[in-house]
Amino acid sequence: MAESSKVEDLGKLSMIELKDILHRENELLKNSKLINKLPDKGESIKLFRARVEKEIEFRDELGEIEESFSNLPLGDKHEQKLYCMETAPRKERYKPFATLNKTLEVPPESNAFKLMEDCSRTNKPVQMINLPESIEILKEQDEKVKEEQMRAREKRLIEKLLADAAKYDSSSEYEDDTDTEY
């Protein structure tokens, strides 16, 4: 019974494990004293055993089907067709910045043409750098990001403090008016 509560997906177990579980469940069901003490009188054990038996039968049938398919003669034409269906067509690898240098049929006086010219002038070719240099650049970029985040936090904090101070000043003016005696 403890095994049935632990096993959720029988499809993930091997055939040996399934047969072992089936043997244990059968041994449990043979123990009539134990079965009579259970609240459900062993119904859950019987249900789990039935699930294990169905899985074992399914695997046996699947093995027979696989064996029958392996004995089918296929001609060269069929094998080539299956091979073509299984292999995915090769796609050309994406190359960054490769498409930016190609020009389309765009009139020279349009804004898009000017923008494309600006992009082609500012884009530099990709440079290969070694790993330590790359790590150093990443660290520098990370430091810059952290500095910008700190500046933004400082700015928000100052704005909040100024707003709180203005709120405090305006509330203290009203308090001063109420303290005076008439």
Phi, psi and omega in degrees: 000323180295325180293322182292330179283336180276325186272118179259311184248104181289338180295341181273349183273155177281168180296322180297317179296321179296317179294324178295316178297318179299317179299316179296318180295320178296320178296321177297318182291335177289334181279090186291329179296316179294316182298319181292334180281340183287146182296326181262010179056033174085011181297318181294325178293319179296319179296317180294320178299320178297319177298317180294318179297319178298319180295319179295317177298317179300315180295321178297315179296320179296319178297320178295318179295316178299320180294320180293324177290327180290337179273353180289131177278131177242136178284168180300323181296318180291321179296319179295321180295316177297319179296318179295325179289326183283324182275132179282147177295141181283130178257148178289137183295141178292131179242111180297146178068002180287327183275346183288335183273349179277136179255144177259174178285088181237135179298139184297337182273356183281158179295328180297321180295318178296319179296318179296321178296317178298317180295319182291332178283324185274336180286124179259154178294154181290136179249142176270130177232158181280168186298312181300323179294319178297317179297319179297318178296318179297320178296317179298317179297320179296319178297318179297319179297316180297320178297317179295321178296319178296318179298317179295320178297316179300317181297315179296320180295316179297317179298319180293317178297318178295320179293318178294320180295318179295320178294320179293318179297318182290327179284329180288332177296320179292324179294322180296323180293325183281339181284335183287143180264146179258000000 
